[in-house]
Amino acid sequence: MIREQKKLSIIVPVYNAEQYMEKCLDRLLEQSYKNIEIIIVNDCSKGNCEEIANKYKEKDSRVKYIKHEVNKGLFQARLTGSSIATGEYIAFLDSDDYVSIDYYRTLMNNIQENNSDIAMGNMVLEYDSGERIIYNLFNAKHLNLTGEECLKAYFDQEGLSFDWHTIWNKIYNIEIWKKALKHYKKITTHLLMTEDFAFSTVLFYYAKKLTNVENDCIYYCKHETTSTSVNDLKFGKFNKNITDITTSFNFIENFLKEVNIYDKYKYKFEKWKSLYTKQQRTYVANSSMSKEEKEKAGKLIKEFCPDAEDIKNSEYIYSVTTKWDDRLEKMKLAICDKNIKCVSFDIFDTLISRPFFIPTDLFVLLNKYFREYTNTKSGMDFSKIRVSCEQLAREKYENDKCQEITLDQIYDTINKEYYIDKEVLEKLKEKEIEYEIRFCNRRNVGYELYSLALAMGKKLIFTSDMYLPKDVIQKILDKNGYVDNDKLYLSSEVKLTKARGALYKYVLDDLKLSEKELLHIGDNFQSDVESPKKLNINAWHLPKATGVALDKQEVNNFAKMFTQSMPFWRDNGTSMNFIGIRTMLAMAANKYFDNPFRTFNKYSDFNADPYIIGYYILGMYMFGVTKWLLDETQNRNYENLVFMARDGYLPMETYKIMKKFYKNIPQEEYLYVSRKSLIPITIMNKLDFYKLPECINVTNHSPKDILKYVKDCITVDGKNVEAILKEHNINADEKLETINNFNKFIKVVIDNFYDEEKHLKNLSILRNYFKEMYKNHSANFDIGYSGRPELFLSNLCEEPIDTFFLNINMDEALRHADMGKFKLKTFFGGKPSATGFAYEAMLSALDPSCVGYNISDNNVEPIFEKYDKTYQEEFIIGIMQNAAVEFVKDITDIFGQEIKELYYENYYISLPIMAYINSSKQIDKSIFDAIYFEDNIRLKEPVKMTTEWNKDLGYKNQRTMDELIYGLTTVNWNSNRYLDYNEPDLEHHSKPIRFIYYLLFDRITFKRRMKEIFKNHKGILAVGKRFYAVGRGAKNNIYKGVHKIKGGHKSEK
């Protein structure tokens, strides 16, 4: 915790926003962080700005005021404010926005603890109606960037996520502001539109570290007047906007050139420019300008960006919104209440979290020591003895005068009930204490509340029902930073408990407090909320993270795959009988629901959040896959374990983390390979040319395409390929369409172009290249499926290459293993239903695919295809993969060698990934909406991942978890009798078509979209609701009439 409150200067420009100004200033003065100066800059506003500013100056000496005699624009207003700033840190806040009570304190702690130059805050959009929402994908970021990563990440998003370049959702070290100031002074004109883009680019250039906070927020207020001005754009306003945009972009381009990095970021800069061009064209098209004005505006846009490219999926980052959950803010406001003199905190699951689903899981880890100390091999379970004897001790010792037992009494009871030596029990007791201290870690939201109470000058006490000794509790608290408190009240010491209410009475008497002066916070609803409230003590419930993960009302089916059996032949509920599953679920819950009031979309199971999908779903899966690989390859004398690109990327990264806990395992290697690149080695002789249809979809390729794949086997120099093909009535550029056409074409290739000498020489060079990778008996890992590449490689290397797959799709893989005499093992005993593009993308490297090899002078170099990954793809897949690696690192850091005692079965550890791939809701799959999969071998064109994913699910009759668990079935059958319940791809259809579709077939989405679109137009929305109700009533009356005509009757319930 940062103890010295360094000064923060907050610049508040004002121009015609007096009606919002007082709310903004009130929230600033109420801030939990007190060492601030508020600099109001009156940019020649037309209202009573000066009167309001003077009133606040008189009220609080931290308020300063400065005025422009003429309106200079927002850019100059911010500079003016900064010129009189005296803080070590600086921030900006627009006068029509405001911040949560603890916003600047958490940012200041973050920026100082991490020694950052920029700390980014959370953002909540607030509308005039009072509705507050977040953009889910904004909150997926977990930033800890250093050096050039800061500017790279800033430009990588190409303006598609505006929270990067807004200046008012961050705080800055004044030193980087001073460095940037000399550049800002080059702008001397009135600048309003995109001024924050000009500011932020320079600041990110000078920043050497960027971090962010999650819980507290700035309320970004979207006013109806602003929306109206955008929707009713006049030419004069547009002309000013395009002039400002041009000024900002010219300034940034000149700056990048000045610091010699323009070429490095030119591509991203131009994409950003194209995005703004697209936006301005849209504004003009939707405006009420005359035809002549629109043409004139179009020319100005063209002058700004003559070569603008079409930016696809530009609204993707904003596609999922969720109503803001403000319960943590309310709790913080309660702590800041002036009537509260003392804040009491429960300890376990409130201030401290443990990586166990149930606390007694810690005792399971004592079993090995019990066996060691007693030299028993019978399998006696000490953890069960420990639990049962605690209950016996409570029955024996607890009464009204002694409401809590001690750890010593528990172990005394074990001694009396079992023939276990006291010396052994003493060792076990010490090991239990050691493990309690080791596995108890800070709950971040608890610490945030604790440090807030401390900052507000409240008396702080800890109040816990716990049998552990006081000195142990104190060590746990000290270890996790809870060093400042006025008193520690333990039920094991005073023999009174919170559960019975007696401990609260004791606290009030001891501290001489009235009930209304005490606020208690804890995770147990009965003992931490109901019990104190019976005594009229203020109490707030901070649910434990694992409880939230199981609460359907809060998070839908987040963990239901573990607790609810599905109607398909396996008992999922049994998964919770395995400590490994319980522990990993606890870790995921502790990470994501540390703040139990995390905003969670009520239409989703995984919050449409790539971070938790990565950490929880992909992380558990990668842990299971990696441990399986290590267990299977340990002591098998493999030299290397070769992970095949690109699907082997993520398993290899987690293998690197976990291998330190194993001995005699293979070294990981990464092989750049693909179906395309291995085509040359599939052809060992002339006959093998006819195997090409097994490797690629030859009917979807032209002769020219196929010739590229077999270039290492043929010679075409000096030959007129097209003429030779034409002689045989083959068009070199047309798709072959049929196998007969392919056979006819390949015969011409063999007869005219096959070069046996070249082929055999290249095979020899490739053999040496691959033998080096698979030297001294090595094994192979790939996602799956056919075993054909492994057969070809085994044949080429003249040695069986044992192979590990996640799954196989048909018996050909087993046949290929028999033919190549290699062992084939799979993680899954059967193929999961959906293992398509999205599934593979989650595991694959964000790198270009290897399409072949350059062979020259006995050297082999991989050839990579052109690969332009989009920001959306890099953003989503990058977050998911980094989070999965984080999960594996977290669990290995916490448990070390004891990861081997976290028992589970592969089926159960795969339940989250299977639930997501096979049965997730459309909103959770939608994070893949902007990602396309290119597979030139099979499909010859980019494919939208979610489109193919949904088709695959339909063909395989998969259903969402709601449908599986609760029977909430909204299933349609297509003409082929496959289930077709997923949303169609409406991306390329017009708005009227989408309107009609949603109205007829998806009224939930229809109503949601209408509310979003017209949230600032209450009149239009009210009329729309009325028409909708009338239409629905008419439809129901028609149905009733038809039903009566047919002689039916409506059953009554």
N, C-alpha and C positions, 0 to 999 in steps of 0.2 A: 504494500500500500504506500502511495506517495503521501508523505506527511507534510511537506512544504507546499503550500498553495501558491504556485507561481501565477502571476497576473495574466489574465486573458482579456484582450481587447475585442469587443464585439461591435462591428460597424453596422448601423441600421440606417440605410438610405430611405428617404421618404419623398414620394411624389404622388400627390392626390390619393393617398391611402389612409387619410386621417381616421376614417371610420373603423379601421382595424388596428390602428397604431397603439391604442391603450392596452388592448389584450396582449399584443406582442411585448410591450414594455413591462406589463404586470408579470408575465411569465418569466421575463429575464430577471426581474428583481426578486422573484420567489425562488430562483435557482438554488439548488443545494450547494453549488460551488459559489462561494462568496467573493473570492478575489477577482472580480471582473470590473471592467470599465465599459460603459455603454456609450457609444459615440453616435448620436443622432445627427444625420446629415440631411438638412432640408434643401432639396434640389429645386428650390423656387416653387414649392408646392402651392396650390391655389387655395388650400383650406387653412385651418387653424393649427397647423403643425407647430408653429413657434409657441403658441399658447400652451399646447399639450406638453411640449418639450420643457418649457419653463416650470410647469407644474411638477414634473418628475424630477427636474433638477433640484427644486426646493425640497422635495421629499427625500432624495437620496443623493449623497455626494458622489456616488459612482457614475452618475449620469453627466455626460458632456453634450454640448450642442454647438453645431457649426452650420452656417447658412450660405448657399449660393445666391447671388443676386440675380442670376439668370439661370434658366434650366440648362444644365450641361450634359444630362443623360446619366444613366446608371453607372457606366464605366468610370466616368470622372468623379461621380459621387463617392464611389467606393475608394478611389485614390485619395480624395480629400479627407475622408474619414481616417484612412490609414496614416495620413501625414501627421496626425496628432496622437496616434496610438502610442502607449507607453508599455504595453504588455510584452512578455516574453513569447506569447502566442497570440494569434489573431484569428478572428472568425468573422463571418458576414451573415446577416440575417435580414431578409426582406421584411418590410414593415407590415405586410399583410399575412405573414406566416408567424408561427410561434413554436415553442419547444416544450417537450415534456420536462417534468420537475427536476430530473436528475441527468439531463442530457449532457450539459457541458462538464459536469463532474466526471462522468464515465469516459467522456472523450479525453479530458485532461489526464485522467489516470492512465488511459490506454496509451496516449502519445508519449507520456513520460516513462512509463514502465517499459515500453518497447523501444524507447529512444527513437521514435519515428519522426519524420518530417511532416507527414500528413496523417491524420486520423479521420476516417470516414464514418459518418453516423447512419442510422437507419432512417427511412423516410416513410411517412404515412400521408396519403392523399386525403384531404378533407374537402367535402363539397358544402355548398351553402345549405343543403338540406340537413347537414350534420352527419351524414354518412362518412365513414372513414374506411379506406381500403388500403391494401398494400399490393404491389406487384410481386407475386411469389418469387419470380426469378431474380429480382433485386436482392432478395434475402438469402439467395443460395451462395452468395460470395462469402468466403472465409479468407480474408486477405492477410498475408504476411510477406510482402514483396520487398526485395532489397535491390539496390544498385539500379542497373539499367532495366530490370524487370518492371519498375514502376512506369516508366514512359512506354515501354513495349506493351504492357497490359492496357494502358490508356489508349494507345493507337489501335491495338488489335481489335477493340470493339467497334471501331469505325463509326462512332456516333450512334450506334444502335441502342445503347443503354445510357440514357441521359444523366443518370446519377453519377457517372464518372466525371463529366465536365461541369456540372453545376458547382458553383463555388460556395453555396450557402449550406451544404450538408457535410461540411468538413471543418476541421481546425488545422492551422498551419503553424509550424515553427517560424517565428518572426525572421529568422536568419535567411530562410529561403525566400521569404517575401522581399527582404531587402535586396537580395540578388536579382530578383525578377523586376524590381521597380524601375531600374534603368531602361528596361525594354518597354515597359508600359508607357513610359513618358513619350515614346515615339507616336503614340496615338493622341492627337490633340483635338479631334473632332467630337461631336456629340455622337455617342454610341450606346445603343440600347439592346437591339436584337443581337444575340450570340456573343455578348460581351463576356459571359462566363467562359466561353470556349477560348477566347483570347487570354483570359486570366489563367485558366487551368493548364493550358498547354505548357506555358513557361514554368509554372510551379511544379508540374510533374517532371519537367526536364531537370530541375534542380533537386528534386526529392531523391533521397537515398534510401528511404524506408517508408512503406505505406502499410497501415494496419486499419482494422475497422472494429466497431462495436455492434452488438446485435439488438439489445433490448430497448434502449431508449431511442427517442426519435425526434425528428423535426416534423411538424405538421405543415405540409405543403398545401396551402389552401387554393383550391380551384374555384374561382368565383364566376358566377353566371355572366357578369359583365365582361369578363375576359373571354369566356367562350363565345359570347355574342359578337365581340369585336373580331374574333377569328372567323366566325361563320358569315359575318357581314363585312367582308374585307373590301375597302374602297381603294381606288388606284393610288391615291396619295399615300395612304398607309403602306400599301405594298411597296411603293417606290422607296419609302424610307427604310422598310425592312430589307429589301434587296441591296440597298446601299450599305446598310450596316453589316449585312452578311459578307458582302464583298470586302469591306474594310477589315473585318476580323480574319477572313481567310487570307487576304493579302498580307496582313500583319504576321500571321502564323507561318506562311510560306517564307517570308523574308527572314523571320526568326530562325527557322529550321536551316535555312541556307547560311545564315550568319554563324551558327554554331556547327556547321558542316555535317548535318545529319539529314538533310532534305532527301537525298537519294535513298537513304535507308528507310524512310517512312513515306516516301512519295506515293507508293501504291495505296497504302491505308489512308493517307491524306486525301487522295483523289476519290476514294470510295466514300469518305465522309462528305466530301463536296457533292458527290452524286446524290447522296441521301438528302441533303438540304435542297438540292435541285428538285428532286421528286416531291418533297414536301411543299415547296413553293408552287409547283405546277398544280398540285392537288388543291391548295388554298385558292389559287386563281380560278381553277375550273369550277369550284363550288361557290365562288363569290357572285355577287350581283352586279359585277362590272359589265359594261357594255361590250359588244363584240370587238369594237375597235380598241378598247382599253385592254381587253384580254390578249389581243394580238400584240399590242405594245408591251404588255407585261411578259409575254412569251419571249419576245426579242431580248428583253433585259435579262431574263433567266438564261437564255442561250449565251449571252455575252459573259455571264458569270461562270458558266460551265459548258463550254461548247461541246465537249465529248462525254457528257454524262452517260454513265451506263445504268441499266435498269437494276435497281436494288430489290432483290426478292426477299420476302418474309421480313420486311423492315419493321413490322409491328410485333414480331414474335416475342420479344422480351416482355411485352406488355399483355400477352395473350391470356394469362391466368391471373385473376385478381381474387382477393379474399377479404372479407370484412375484418377489420383490425380488432384484435383482442386486447382490451385495455385494463385487464384485471391486475397486472403487475404495476401499472401506473397508479391505480387506485390504492394498492398496498403501500406504494412509496409515499403517496400523499398522506396516508394515515400515519406513517412514521414521522413525516414532517409536521404533523399537526402540533400546534403550540401547546395544546392541553396535555400532550403526552410527555411525561417526564422520564419515563423508563421504558426501554424496549427489552423484552425477554425473548430469547430464542431457544427453541428445542435444539438438540445437537444432531442426533443421528437421523439421516435422510432429510434434514433441513439445512444444516450448515455443512454436514459431512455426507458424502455418498460412498457406497461400497460397490464393488463390481459383482455383486451377488443378487440374484432375484429374490431370494429369501435369506435373512441374516445367518441362519443355521447352515447354509452352504459352506461357510468358512470352516465348520467343523469337519466337513468331508476331507479337507486338505490335511487334517490332523491324523487321518487313518494310517498313512505310511509311517508316521513317527510312532504311533501306537504299536504297529507291527514290529518296528525296529526295536523299541524299548522293551517290549514283552517277548520278542523272539517268537511270535505266534504266526502260523501260516494257515490258520483255519478260516481266514477271511472275516473274522469278527469285525463288525462295523462300530468303531468307537463313536462316530457321529451320532448314531442312534442312542447309544448309552448316554452321551452328553446331553441330548435333548430330553430324554425321559427323566434323567436325574435332576435336571433343572426344574421340571414340573413337580417331581417328588419333593424337592427342597422348598418350592413355593407352598405346597400343601402343608409341609411340616412347620415352616417358620413364619409364614405371612399371617398377620391378623391386624386388627385395627391399630394397635400400637406399633407394630412392625410391618409396614406395608411393602417393603422391598427386601430382597435377599442380597447376598454378596457372592462374588465369584468363589471365595473360599468355602462358603456353605455348599455351593453346588459340588465342588470337588470333594468335600467331606462326605457328601451324600453318595457320590460315586464309590468312594472307599468303603462305605458301610454296606452298599448294595452289591458290590462286586469284589472278587478277590484280586484286586489290583494293588500292587505295592504303592505305598505312599510316595516313595521316591520317583516312581514312574509317573504318578499323577502330578507331582510337583513339576516335573519336566514338561508334561503335556499342558499344564496350566500356564507355564512360562511361554510355551510355544503359541498357545492361544493368544496371550497378550501380545507377543511379538507380531503375530499375524493381524491382530486387530489394528495395531499401529501401522503396520505395513500397508494394509489394504484400505485404510480409511483415507480418503482424499477429499479435497475441498469441493464442495458443491458451489459452482461459480455464482449462481443466482443468490444463494444464501449469503455468500461473502459480499456480494453487491449490496444486499439489504443491510447486512451488518456494518459495512463501511459507510453506508448512507447514514445510518443512525449515529455512528461515530462522528461523521462530518457535521451532523445537525446538533451535536453537543448533548445527545441523550445519555442518560445513565444506561449502561449495558450489562445485562446479566444472562447467564446460560442456565436453563432449567431442564433437567433431563430425568426421566425414569430409566435408570440403568444400574446394573449390578457390578459393572467394572469399578475398580478402585479409582479414587480421585486423581492420584498421580498419573495413572494411565490415561484417563480422560484429558488431563492437562497436557500430556505429551502429544496426544492426537490433535488437540486444539493448536498447540504451539507449532507443530509440524506443518499445519495448514494455514498459518498466518493469523489465527484468532488470538492474538497476544494481548489485546486491550479489552479488559472487561472489569466490571466492578465486583462481581461475585459469581461463583459457580455453585449452583444448588443441585445436589445429586440425591436421588431418592435412596440410594444405598447408604448414604451418610446420615441423612436426617430421618430416615425410616418413614417418610411420607411420600405419596405419589401424586402426580398430576391427575392420573386417571380417577382417583377418588376426590380430587379437588383440594385435599389437605395441604399439598405442597404450595399451592397458590396462596392459601391463607397464611402459611408460614412466611412466604416471601413478602406479602403485604405488611405483615407485622414487623418483620425484620428490617425492612427498608422504610417503614413508616410512610407508606404510600396509600392513597385512596384508590379505589377500584378504577376510576376513570383516568388516573394518571399512568396506569400500566397498560402496555400493549404487548400481547404475546403472539408469536408466530411459530407454527409447527406443522408437521406433515400428518399427524394422526388426528383425524377429525373428532374422534370421541374425547381423547385426553388433551388435545391442543386447542380445540375450538369449543365443543359443547361444554366440557367441564369448566373452563374459565368463564364462559358466558353465563353459566348458572350463578356465578358470583358477581355478575355485572362488570367483568373485566373485558376490555377490548381484545378481540382475538381474530386472527386471520389465518386462513388455511393455505399452506403452501404444499400442495400434494407432492408425494414422492414420485420420481420420474417413472418408476416401473408401474406404479398405479395408473398413471396417465396412459401408458402404452397399452394397457388392457381395457381402458375405458371406452367402450363403443360410442358413448355420447360425445366424447371429446375427439376421438381420432378414428372412428369407424372401425375398419378391419385391419388396422395396423399390425396387430399381432395375432389375429384370429386364426391364421394358418397353423399356429402352434396349439391353440386351446380348443379348436373346434374341428371335429372330424368332418371331412367332406364325403359326399356320396360316391366315393370310388375306392373301396376295398382296402384302404389302409387306415390305421388308427392314428390320426395326427395328434390327438390329445396326449398320446403316450410320449410324445417328444419332450414334454415338460418333466418326465421322469429322469432325464439325462442332465447331469450338472453342466455339461458343455453347452447345451442349448439354453438352459436357464441363465447361465453366466453371460453368454453372448447377447441374448436378448436384453439382459440388464445393462450391459455396456452400451448397446445401441440406444436404449431408453435414457440412460444417464447422460449420454452425449446430446441427444436431440431434445429431450424434454427436461433438461436441466432447468430451463424456465418452463414450468408446467403450463404457463399461459401462452405458450408460443401460438401465434396465429396459425390456425390449421383449417384448410378448406373443407367445408362440410360435405362437399361432393366427391371427396377423394379419400383414398386409403393411405397414400404416401405423400400427401400435401403437394403433389406435382413438383417435388423438390429434388433435383439431381443430387444434392448433397446427401440426404438421408437414404436415397435409393442407392447411392454409392457406398456410404458408410455401413449401413445395416444390411441391405439386400445383397449387394455385390461383395461387400467386405466379408460377411459370413461365408459366402460361397467360395471366395478366393482362399480363405483360411482352410476350409474343408478340402478343396482341390489340392492346395499346396501341401497340406499335411499328408494327404493320400499319396502324393508323388514322393515325398520324403520317406514315408513308411515303406513304399514299394521299392524304392531304389537303394535304400540303405543296405550296406553289406552285400551288394550284388556285383561288386567289382566293375561297375560302369565307370569309364573314364570321364565322359561328358554326358550331360542331359541336354539335348539340343531342342530348344524351343523354336518352332517354325513360325516365321513371320506370316502375317501380322497378328494372327489370332493368339499366338503364344506370348505376346508382349506382357500383358498384365500378370498372368501366372508366373512369368519369369521374375517380375519385379517383387512379387510377394515371396517367391522362392528365395531370393537374395536375403530377405529379412529373416526368414524362419530357419534357414539352413544352419545358423550358428548353434542351434540346439541339437544338432545331429552330428554323428561321426560316420566316417566311411561312406560319404555320399558323393555323387558325381558333381563335377563343376558345370555350372550353367553356361551354355553357349547360345547364340542367337543366329539363326540361319535365314538370310534373305531368300525367300523362295515363294513361288505361287504356282498355280496350275499352268499359267502361261510359260513361266520360266523353265518348268520341268519337261515341257513338250520334247525338246531335243533328246533327253535321256529316255523317254518312253519308246523311242524308235531305235531299236538295236539292229534291225535289218529292214529289207524292203517290205516284208510282210507287215511289219509293225506300223507302217503308214496307215493301214486300215483300222488301227486301234484309235485313231484320232477322235472319232465320234464318242468314244468312252471318256475322253478328256475335255472336249469342248463341244459346244452346240454348233456343229459344222454347218447345219442348214441355215443358221442365222448369220453366216459369214460369207464374204465374197472370196474368190480365189486369191485375190491380192492379199487379203487379210491372212489367209492360211499360209501363204508363202512366207510371210514375215515370221510366223511361228516356227517354221522348219528351215530357217535360213542357214543353220549350222549343218544341215544335211544335204544341201543342194548348192549348185553353182549356176548362176544365171548370167554371169558376165558375158557381154557381147551377144547375148541372145535376145531376140525380140519376143519377150514372153507373151505379150498380148496377141502377136501375130500367130504364134504357135498354138495358143489356146483357141484363137478364132478358127484355125484350121479344123479344130475338133468341135466347132459350134459351141464354144464356151466363152461367155462374156466375163472378162477379168474383174469387172466392177459390180456385177450383179450377185445378189445372194444366191447360194446354191439351192436353197429351198428343200431339196429332197436328198435322201441318202444315195439314191441312184445317181443323181447328178454329182455328188461328192465322189463316189466310186469312179465315175467316168473321168472326173478331173484329176484324181490322185493317180490314176494309171498314166495320164499324160505327164504328170510330174515325175513319176518314177522312170518313165521311158526317156524323158528329155532333159531332166534337171538333176536327178539324183547323182551325187558325187560320193562314191563309196570311200575313196581315199580320204577326202576331207572329213567325211562323217566319222570314220574310225579314228582319225587323228584327234578330232574335237572330243569324241567320247573319252579318249585316253586322258586328255587334259582335264576334262570335267571329272573323271574318275579320281584323279589325284587331288583335285580341289575338294571334293566331297569326302574323300577318305581322310583328309586332314581333320575335317570337322568330326567325323565319326571314328576317330582313331581308337585303338586299343579297347574294342568292345564298348561302344557307347549306345545310348538309348535316345528315343525321340519322343517329344510331346507335341501334340496338335489337338485342336478342338475336335477333330473327326474328319471325315466320316467313312470314306470308302476304303482306306488303306492302300489305294492305288499308288500315290506318290511314294509311300514307304516301300512298296514292292519294287518300284522302279529304282529307288535309291539302294535297296538291298542288293538288287541284281547288279547295279553299276559298281557298287563298292565290293561286290563279291563276298559279302558277309551279312548275315541276318541282322537287322537293326530292330531290336525290341521297341515296341511302340506303346505309348500311353495316350488314350483318347478320353475325352469326356463321354462320348457315346458313339455308337454306330447306327446306321440307318437300315442296313439290310445285310444279308449273309455274304455279300461279296467281300466285305472287309475280312471276315473269317477265312474266306477262300483265298484271298490275297495273302493273308498271314501264313496259311498252309503252304501256298506256292513259294513264298519267300522264306519259309522256315523261321519266321520271327514270332516272338511272343507278343500277343496283343491283349492288353488289359484296358478296361473301361471304368470310369468313375461311376457311371450309371449302369444299372442292370438292364435298363430298357431306355428307349429314346423318350426324352421329354416331348410333350406335344408340340411346342413351338420353339424352334431353335433357328430362327431366321436371321435377317440382316441386323435387327436391333440387338439381339442377343450377341451376335458376333462382334458388332461394333463396340459393345461394352468392354470386350476383352482386347480389342485390337489396338495396335499402335496408330497414332495419328500421323502416319508417314505415308509416302507414296509406295505403291506396290512394286515389287520386283517383277519385271516383265521379261527378263532374259539375262543373258550373260555375254559380255564382250570377251572373246577369246583371242589372245594374241601373244606370241612368244611364250607359250606355256603358262601364261597368266590368265586368271579369270577375275573379272570385275562385274558385280551386279549392275544391271541397267534398270533404272527406275522410271516409271511413267510420270508424266506431268500430273501434279497433284495440287489443286488449289482448294484447301480446306476452308470452309466458311467460318466466320466467327461463331455462328450458332453451334456448329458442330464441335469446334474446339472448346467452346464454353461448356456445353453440356457433357460431352464425353470426358473432357479434362477434369471437370469437377467430380464426376462419378469415379473416375479411376484414381484420382488423388485421394478421395475420401475412402475408397476401398483399401488403398495402401495405408492410410492413416489408421483404419480399423485394425489391420493386421499388426501394424507397429504398436498400437495401443495395447492390444491384448498380450503381445509378446513382452512388451516393456513391463506390464503389470504382473504377469504370471511367470515369466522366465521359463525355466525348465518345467514348471508345473502345468504348462499348456498340455503336456502329455497326459495329465490327470483330468482334463476337461473332456470327459467321455461323451460320445454321441454316435449316431449312425449317419452315414452319408445322406440317406433319404431325408432325415430330419433337418440336417444343416442346409439342405438345398430348398427347403420349403419356402423361404422368402423369395428367392430368385424365381422359383416355379410359380409362386403366386403372382409375382409381377409380370413375368413373361406370358403366362397363360390366362390369368384371371383378373388383371388390373382394370380399373375403370378407364374410360377414354381420357379423362382429364389427366390421369397419371401417365398415360402413354403419350400425351400431347407434347411432352418435352422433346420428343423426337420429330415433331411436325416439320421442322425446318431443316431436317437432315435427309440427304439423298444418298442412295447407295449406287455406286457405279460398278457394274459387273459386265464388262465387255465380252467375257467368254460366253456367258449364258444369255444375257438379255440385250446387250448392245446399246443400252440407253440408261440414263439415271432413273432411279426408282425412289419414290418417296417412301421412307421406311415405314411410317405408320400405315400407309395404304397397303403395302405388302403384308405387314404384320397382321392387320385386321382381316385380310383375305385368308391368311394362313389359319387364324383362329376360327374363322367361319367354316373353312373346309374341315377342320378337326373337331367341330362341335364343342368348342370351349365356351365357358361361361364366366361371368364375373363372380367374385366372392359373394356379393349380395345375393346373386341368383342361386349359388351353390348352397349357401348357409340358410338364407331366409326365404328362399322361393320367390324372390322378387323378380319374376321372369318377364322380360319384354322382348320375346324372341320372335323373329321372322324367319320363314323358310324361303330360300331362293329357289329358282326353277330346277336346280340340281339336287334339291332336298338337303342342302347343307344349311347349317345355322348361319343366319346373316343378321347379327344384332349390332354390329359396330357401325359407327357413323360412316357415311360415304365421304369420299374426298370431294369437298365442295370448293376447293381452293381456286379453281379456274372458272367457276361459275359466277355469274353476275349477282349483284345484291338482290334483285327481285326474285331470282331463282332460289337463293338461299333463304330469303324471307318466306317464300311459299313452302319450301321443304320443311323448315323448322315449325311453321305454323301447323302443317298437316301431320308431321311425323315425330316431332321432338319439341313438345310444347314447353318442357322445362327449360331447354336451351333458349327457346323463343322468348319466354318471359324474362329470363336472365339478361339476354342481349338487349331487349327493349329497355329494361331498367337502366342498363349501363349507358345506352345511347342517349336516353332522354332524362337522365338523372338531374340535369340542370334546367330542364324544361318541364316543370311540374304540370303546367296546364295541358300540354300536349300528351304527357304521360297519363293524366287523369282521363282525358277523352279516349285515349287508346284503351285503357282498362275498361271503360264503359262499353265501348264497341266490342271488345273481346268477351265481356260478360254476356252481352246481348247475343252474340254469335254462339257462344257456348250453350246458352239457354235454348236458342232456336234448335241447335243440333240435338240436344237432349229431348226436346219435345217431339222432334221428328222420329227419333229412335223409339220413344214411348208409343207413338202412334203406329208405327210399323209393327211393333211388338204386339199391340192390341189386335191389329188386323189379323196377325198370324195366330191369335188365340192364346198368347202367352200371358203370364202374369209375373209381376215382380215380387220375389220372396221378401218377406219382412223379417228383420232380425230383432 
